[in-house]
Amino acid sequence: MSKTAKQAGPAPDPRAPELVRNVAVVGHAGAGKTTLVEALLARTGTVSRAGSVTEGTTVSDSEEVEVRLQRSVALSLAPLEHAGVKVNLLDTPGSADFVGELRAGLRAADAALFVVSACDGVDAITVQLWHECAAVGMPRAVVITQLDKPRADFDDSVAICQRLLGEGVHPLYLPMHADDESVAGVIGLISQRVYDWSSGDRVERDPDPQHLPLIESLRGELLEAIIAESEDETLLDRYLAGEVIDNKVLIADLELAVARGHFYPVIPAAPLSMLGTDEVLELLTQAMPTPLEHPCPVVTRPDGSPAPAISCDPEGPLVAEVVKTTSDPYLGRVSLLRVFSGTLRPDLTVHVSGHGLVDRGHPDHDADERIGALATPLGAAMRPVAECFAGDIVSVAKLMTAETGDTISSKDEPLLVHPWELPEPQHAIAVEAATRTDEDKLGTSLQRLVAEDPTVRLDRQAETGQVLLWTVGEAHAEVLVDRLKTRYGVNVTLPAVQVALRETLADRAEVTGRHVKQSGGHGQYAVVHVTFEPLPAGSGLEFVSRVVGGAVPTNYVPSVEKGILQQMERGISGHPLVDLRAVLTDGKAHSVDSSDAAFQSAGALALREACTAAGVQVLEPYSAIEVLLPSSYVGTVMSDLSGRRARVTGNELTEEDQAVVTAEVPDLELLTYAAELRSLSHGTGSFTRAYLRHEPMPPHLLP
């Protein structure tokens, strides 16, 4: 691309969306995403050195470790300026447990920069994410990093990318090696120039004679791929006829092909030595699409009715989306917003609207709030800005009702952006306050976690009494527990998750419930004869009175039923009793000592007697699950399901070489399934589930 290194230029006009780039930096954990982002910040003078996360400062080792850990599991914004263009880099987490943060970054971005380790290649999660981007037409590019590591192999990494990511993946530059085989620079295939870093600074020069054959062979392949995307239909014929195509024409066609999502350039880099950073910056500013070129999301009104389409226009109606929510000990709730349309200014009264996530514990909500100070975050630093226009990203403090995924719009013209697709949280942990002091703060803190992270679901189990935090995986759960402690000062214990067992009668029983007490004054007297028998699942309680002759006065018959119901809820061994028929056949009453309470007690006693006589059968919950995974892992997953007492009910292949496996599985076997499925499928499998029914539990598994 450009032949010379470009230093940080003047601040761009914030009213010009064409001078903004929003790029999500994605890739598997350990590929070097954050290291690359920090090198780009340092190269543009945004920070004083690579690894420094606050503007113009150097942080201590302990602070840097803490910030790096946080950035490895959370979406973070790294804005920089280069050649008069503002680039918002959205550094996304690489772990599959934090796919919610990753998809939030993609929602805020107009293009994706995939970071691939030259040592480790491309993992299955990266391939899956690549196809997700392809499905929505998001432009992509690849940076192959860690070329300064001993096992680095650029050629092999490119070949793997081409094989796994598909056609259109082509290197724009090649790494140049010194005599000791260390990487010393890059060779531009379009410019046919060498950018040499062997002296510690970037020096442009002619290629060495030994470089020419490789340049010639790979350059022809690259040019054909670029020309194939050109709008000039004569260009290919002219090239094949031997005409030399001007580099400016090639670069213009390259930029067009990248913006269309048809061509995926590859750049080699060794960020710790700054090698490749200039080339990446040129790619970001010259080839990545502007917000004007990326479609805005569809909007409706909060009631779901249609609304006019929006465009990236600073003068248009205000539409912004909360892509991340955090809590700061000094600033309170901080919201990171992508502004799709209009202009956001301090002191502006806006409408905050959140709809579509009720099933995750986020009730639909609408409120008007006043915008406070606007800032651009970089690490721990907040740089104030006067306003934020369409196409840019900004941070807003103290939006008290705003949650991740909410829409910010004009209070006079409220609009709603439908939330992005989120993974279903399937890994549950039970949380309990460690002390009475923690108990007072736990409820509020859990609600804040849910507001920050829409991939979390809070569930208070009525049958077990446990508070469950549903997460994407084990690492996600660990981070949330750590946030409770460090961010909100709440210590919790994590008891084992209890499965909601139930019981029912094992057989028919005819019993007598006798509640007779005399302790001076009025006594308590009630006798009932009841026949109990089990019913099919889902029947509940069927109560029938066949009393004749007034043996049990009519006004006390409902009391017997009430007592039986109360005992069913309490159960015999702590689990609710379900699905039985109770036939009241006879009984006795006393004109003075009988009462509503006495007959309730007699009904409960009768049920306890029936359980002793007939025995009880413990029932465990079953869920219907649907597992989505690449077809190559079907055999492994099916074998694992068979070991979980599952009944496989279906196995279908989709057009994308994905498999959908359906099965009925006991909930007891699903407690750790989210993590184990991820391990079996190398991070590519996911599943959903829905309660099916309770079934008898095998005797050897009884608690």
Backbone hydrogen bonds, N-H to C=O, Kabsch-Sander energy under -0.5 kcal/mol:
donor,donor_aa,acceptor,acceptor_aa,energy
7,Q,5,A,-0.5
16,A,13,D,-2.1
19,L,16,A,-2.2
20,V,17,P,-1.6
21,R,86,K,-2.3
23,V,21,R,-0.6
23,V,88,N,-2.4
24,A,111,A,-2.6
25,V,90,L,-2.5
26,V,24,A,-0.7
26,V,113,L,-2.2
29,A,94,G,-0.7
31,A,28,H,-1.9
36,L,32,G,-2.1
37,V,33,K,-2.5
38,E,34,T,-2.6
39,A,35,T,-2.0
40,L,36,L,-2.3
41,L,37,V,-2.3
42,A,38,E,-2.3
43,R,39,A,-2.7
44,T,40,L,-1.7
45,G,42,A,-1.3
46,T,41,L,-2.2
47,V,41,L,-1.1
52,S,49,R,-2.0
57,T,54,T,-1.8
64,E,60,S,-2.6
65,V,61,D,-2.4
66,E,62,S,-2.0
67,V,63,E,-2.6
68,R,64,E,-2.7
69,L,65,V,-2.4
70,Q,66,E,-2.1
71,R,67,V,-2.5
72,S,68,R,-1.5
73,V,69,L,-0.7
73,V,70,Q,-1.0
74,A,70,Q,-0.6
76,S,91,D,-1.9
78,A,89,L,-3.0
80,L,87,V,-2.4
82,H,85,V,-2.6
83,A,7,Q,-1.1
85,V,82,H,-1.8
86,K,19,L,-2.7
87,V,80,L,-3.2
87,V,85,V,-0.5
88,N,21,R,-3.5
88,N,86,K,-0.5
89,L,78,A,-1.9
89,L,87,V,-0.9
90,L,23,V,-2.8
90,L,88,N,-0.6
91,D,76,S,-2.3
91,D,89,L,-0.9
92,T,25,V,-2.0
92,T,90,L,-0.6
94,G,72,S,-0.6
95,S,72,S,-0.5
98,F,95,S,-1.7
99,V,96,A,-1.2
101,E,98,F,-0.5
102,L,98,F,-1.7
103,R,99,V,-2.6
104,A,100,G,-1.6
105,G,101,E,-1.9
106,L,102,L,-2.0
107,R,103,R,-2.0
108,A,104,A,-1.7
109,A,105,G,-0.8
110,D,22,N,-3.2
111,A,22,N,-1.0
112,A,139,P,-2.5
113,L,24,A,-3.3
114,F,112,A,-0.6
114,F,141,A,-3.1
115,V,26,V,-3.1
116,V,114,F,-0.6
116,V,143,V,-2.7
117,S,121,G,-0.7
118,A,145,T,-2.3
121,G,117,S,-2.2
127,V,123,D,-1.8
128,Q,124,A,-2.3
129,L,125,I,-2.5
130,W,126,T,-2.4
131,H,127,V,-2.0
132,E,128,Q,-1.7
133,C,129,L,-2.3
134,A,130,W,-2.2
135,A,131,H,-2.0
136,V,132,E,-0.9
136,V,133,C,-0.6
137,G,134,A,-1.3
138,M,133,C,-2.6
141,A,112,A,-1.5
142,V,265,P,-2.9
143,V,114,F,-3.0
144,I,267,I,-2.4
145,T,116,V,-2.4
145,T,143,V,-0.8
147,L,269,A,-1.4
149,K,146,Q,-1.6
152,A,149,K,-1.6
153,D,118,A,-1.6
157,S,153,D,-1.9
158,V,154,F,-2.6
159,A,155,D,-2.2
160,I,156,D,-2.3
161,C,157,S,-2.4
162,Q,158,V,-2.7
163,R,159,A,-2.0
164,L,160,I,-2.9
165,L,161,C,-2.9
166,G,162,Q,-0.7
169,V,166,G,-0.8
170,H,168,G,-0.7
170,H,264,Y,-1.6
172,L,266,V,-2.7
173,Y,266,V,-1.0
174,L,187,I,-2.0
176,M,185,G,-3.4
178,A,182,S,-3.4
181,E,178,A,-2.0
184,A,176,M,-3.7
185,G,176,M,-1.3
186,V,195,Y,-1.8
187,I,174,L,-3.0
188,G,186,V,-0.5
188,G,193,R,-3.1
189,L,172,L,-2.6
190,I,172,L,-0.6
192,Q,188,G,-1.5
193,R,188,G,-0.5
194,V,205,R,-3.0
195,Y,186,V,-3.1
196,D,194,V,-0.7
196,D,203,V,-3.4
197,W,184,A,-3.3
199,S,201,D,-0.5
200,G,197,W,-1.8
203,V,196,D,-2.5
203,V,201,D,-0.6
205,R,194,V,-2.5
211,H,208,D,-1.8
212,L,208,D,-0.7
212,L,209,P,-0.9
215,I,211,H,-2.3
216,E,212,L,-2.7
217,S,213,P,-2.1
218,L,214,L,-2.4
219,R,215,I,-2.6
220,G,216,E,-1.5
221,E,217,S,-1.0
222,L,218,L,-2.1
223,L,219,R,-3.0
224,E,220,G,-2.0
225,A,221,E,-1.6
226,I,222,L,-2.2
227,I,223,L,-3.2
228,A,224,E,-1.8
229,E,226,I,-1.5
230,S,227,I,-1.6
233,E,231,E,-1.0
235,L,232,D,-1.4
238,R,234,T,-2.3
239,Y,235,L,-2.5
240,L,236,L,-2.7
241,A,237,D,-1.5
242,G,239,Y,-1.6
243,E,238,R,-2.4
245,I,243,E,-0.6
249,V,246,D,-0.5
250,L,246,D,-1.9
251,I,247,N,-2.8
252,A,248,K,-2.2
253,D,249,V,-2.2
254,L,250,L,-2.5
255,E,251,I,-2.7
256,L,252,A,-1.8
257,A,253,D,-2.4
258,V,254,L,-2.4
259,A,255,E,-2.4
260,R,256,L,-1.8
261,G,257,A,-0.6
261,G,258,V,-1.2
262,H,257,A,-2.5
263,F,257,A,-1.1
264,Y,168,G,-3.3
266,V,170,H,-1.9
267,I,142,V,-2.3
269,A,144,I,-2.3
270,A,275,L,-2.4
273,S,270,A,-1.8
274,M,271,P,-1.4
275,L,270,A,-1.2
277,T,274,M,-1.9
280,V,276,G,-2.1
281,L,277,T,-2.5
282,E,278,D,-2.3
283,L,279,E,-2.0
284,L,280,V,-2.7
285,T,281,L,-2.4
286,Q,282,E,-2.5
287,A,282,E,-0.5
287,A,283,L,-2.0
288,M,283,L,-1.4
293,E,290,T,-1.5
294,H,290,T,-0.6
294,H,291,P,-0.6
300,T,416,L,-2.4
301,R,305,S,-2.7
304,G,301,R,-2.9
307,A,299,V,-0.7
313,D,311,S,-2.3
316,G,313,D,-2.1
319,V,341,S,-2.2
320,A,408,I,-2.6
321,E,338,R,-2.1
322,V,406,D,-2.7
323,V,321,E,-0.8
323,V,336,L,-2.6
324,K,336,L,-1.1
325,T,452,E,-0.6
326,T,334,V,-2.5
328,D,332,G,-3.3
332,G,328,D,-2.3
334,V,326,T,-3.2
335,S,396,V,-3.4
336,L,324,K,-2.8
337,L,335,S,-0.6
337,L,394,V,-3.4
338,R,321,E,-2.2
339,V,337,L,-0.6
339,V,392,D,-2.4
340,F,319,V,-2.3
340,F,338,R,-0.7
341,S,319,V,-1.9
342,G,313,D,-2.7
344,L,388,C,-3.2
347,D,371,I,-2.8
348,L,345,R,-1.4
350,V,348,L,-0.6
350,V,369,E,-3.3
351,H,409,S,-3.4
352,V,350,V,-0.5
352,V,367,A,-3.8
353,S,351,H,-0.6
353,S,407,T,-2.5
354,G,365,H,-2.7
360,R,357,L,-1.5
361,G,358,V,-1.9
362,H,357,L,-1.9
365,H,354,G,-2.4
367,A,352,V,-2.0
369,E,350,V,-2.5
371,I,348,L,-3.0
372,G,397,A,-0.5
374,L,385,V,-0.5
375,A,395,S,-1.9
376,T,383,R,-2.8
378,L,381,A,-2.5
379,G,77,L,-0.5
381,A,378,L,-2.1
383,R,376,T,-2.4
385,V,374,L,-1.8
388,C,344,L,-2.5
390,A,342,G,-1.2
391,G,339,V,-3.2
392,D,389,F,-2.0
394,V,337,L,-2.3
395,S,375,A,-3.1
396,V,335,S,-3.0
397,A,373,A,-1.0
398,K,333,R,-3.1
400,M,398,K,-1.2
402,A,399,L,-0.6
404,T,451,A,-2.1
405,G,322,V,-3.2
406,D,403,E,-2.3
407,T,353,S,-3.0
408,I,320,A,-3.0
409,S,351,H,-2.2
409,S,407,T,-0.5
410,S,318,L,-0.8
410,S,413,E,-0.6
411,K,349,T,-0.8
416,L,300,T,-3.0
418,H,298,V,-0.9
418,H,416,L,-0.5
426,Q,471,T,-0.7
427,H,471,T,-2.8
428,A,426,Q,-0.6
429,I,469,L,-1.6
430,A,495,P,-0.7
431,V,467,V,-2.3
432,E,493,T,-2.1
434,A,491,N,-2.4
439,E,435,T,-2.0
440,D,436,R,-1.4
441,K,437,T,-0.8
441,K,438,D,-0.6
442,L,438,D,-1.7
443,G,439,E,-0.7
445,S,441,K,-2.1
446,L,442,L,-2.6
447,Q,443,G,-1.9
448,R,444,T,-1.8
449,L,445,S,-2.0
450,V,446,L,-2.1
451,A,447,Q,-2.0
452,E,448,R,-1.9
453,D,449,L,-2.0
456,V,453,D,-1.8
457,R,470,W,-1.8
459,D,468,L,-2.7
461,Q,459,D,-0.8
461,Q,466,Q,-2.7
465,G,461,Q,-1.8
468,L,459,D,-3.6
468,L,466,Q,-0.6
469,L,429,I,-2.9
470,W,457,R,-3.2
470,W,468,L,-0.6
471,T,427,H,-3.7
471,T,469,L,-0.5
477,A,473,G,-2.2
478,E,474,E,-2.4
479,V,475,A,-2.1
480,L,476,H,-2.1
481,V,477,A,-2.3
482,D,478,E,-2.1
483,R,479,V,-2.3
484,L,480,L,-2.1
485,K,481,V,-1.5
486,T,482,D,-3.1
487,R,483,R,-2.1
488,Y,483,R,-1.3
489,G,485,K,-0.7
490,V,484,L,-3.0
491,N,489,G,-0.5
493,T,432,E,-2.9
501,L,499,V,-1.8
502,R,619,L,-2.5
503,E,576,P,-2.8
504,T,617,Q,-1.7
506,A,615,G,-2.7
507,D,615,G,-0.5
509,A,532,F,-2.7
511,V,509,A,-0.5
511,V,530,V,-2.7
513,G,528,V,-2.9
514,R,512,T,-0.6
515,H,513,G,-0.6
515,H,526,A,-3.3
516,V,514,R,-0.6
517,K,524,Q,-2.8
524,Q,517,K,-3.0
525,Y,593,D,-1.4
526,A,515,H,-1.4
527,V,588,K,-1.9
528,V,513,G,-2.4
529,H,586,D,-3.0
530,V,511,V,-2.4
530,V,528,V,-0.5
531,T,583,V,-2.4
532,F,509,A,-3.2
532,F,530,V,-0.6
533,E,581,R,-1.6
535,L,579,D,-2.3
539,S,536,P,-1.7
542,E,540,G,-0.5
542,E,580,L,-2.4
543,F,541,L,-0.6
544,V,582,A,-2.9
546,R,544,V,-0.6
546,R,584,L,-3.5
551,A,548,V,-1.0
556,Y,553,P,-2.2
557,V,553,P,-0.7
557,V,554,T,-0.9
560,V,556,Y,-1.6
561,E,557,V,-1.7
562,K,558,P,-2.5
563,G,559,S,-2.3
564,I,560,V,-2.2
565,L,561,E,-2.5
566,Q,562,K,-2.4
567,Q,563,G,-2.0
568,M,564,I,-2.2
569,E,565,L,-2.2
570,R,566,Q,-1.9
571,G,567,Q,-2.6
572,I,575,H,-0.6
577,L,568,M,-3.1
578,V,503,E,-2.7
580,L,540,G,-1.8
581,R,533,E,-3.0
582,A,542,E,-2.7
583,V,531,T,-2.6
584,L,544,V,-3.1
584,L,582,A,-0.6
585,T,529,H,-2.6
585,T,583,V,-0.7
586,D,529,H,-1.3
588,K,527,V,-2.2
594,S,590,H,-1.3
599,F,595,S,-2.0
600,Q,596,D,-1.9
601,S,597,A,-2.3
602,A,598,A,-2.2
603,G,599,F,-2.2
604,A,600,Q,-2.1
605,L,601,S,-2.6
606,A,602,A,-2.1
607,L,603,G,-1.7
608,R,604,A,-2.1
609,E,605,L,-2.4
610,A,606,A,-2.1
611,C,607,L,-2.1
612,T,608,R,-1.9
613,A,609,E,-2.4
614,A,610,A,-3.1
615,G,611,C,-1.7
617,Q,504,T,-3.3
618,V,616,V,-0.5
619,L,502,R,-4.0
620,E,695,E,-3.2
622,Y,693,R,-3.2
623,S,665,V,-2.8
624,A,690,A,-2.8
625,I,623,S,-0.6
625,I,663,A,-2.9
626,E,688,T,-2.3
627,V,661,V,-3.4
628,L,686,S,-3.0
629,L,659,A,-2.0
631,S,657,D,-2.0
633,Y,630,P,-2.0
634,V,631,S,-1.5
637,V,633,Y,-2.3
638,M,634,V,-2.9
639,S,635,G,-2.1
640,D,636,T,-2.0
641,L,637,V,-2.5
642,S,638,M,-1.9
643,G,639,S,-1.0
644,R,641,L,-1.7
645,R,642,S,-0.9
646,A,641,L,-1.8
647,R,664,E,-2.4
648,V,646,A,-0.6
649,T,662,T,-2.4
650,G,662,T,-1.6
652,E,660,V,-2.4
654,T,658,Q,-3.4
657,D,654,T,-1.2
659,A,629,L,-3.7
660,V,652,E,-3.0
661,V,627,V,-2.5
661,V,659,A,-0.5
662,T,650,G,-2.1
663,A,625,I,-2.0
664,E,647,R,-2.1
665,V,623,S,-2.6
665,V,663,A,-0.5
667,D,621,P,-2.8
669,E,666,P,-1.5
670,L,667,D,-1.7
671,L,668,L,-0.6
673,Y,670,L,-0.8
676,E,672,T,-1.9
677,L,673,Y,-3.2
678,R,674,A,-1.6
679,S,675,A,-1.8
680,L,676,E,-2.5
681,S,677,L,-2.2
682,H,679,S,-1.0
683,G,678,R,-3.5
684,T,681,S,-1.4
686,S,628,L,-2.2
688,T,626,E,-1.8
690,A,624,A,-1.6
692,L,622,Y,-2.8
693,R,622,Y,-1.1
695,E,620,E,-2.7
697,M,618,V,-2.8
701,L,698,P,-1.8
702,L,699,P,-1.3
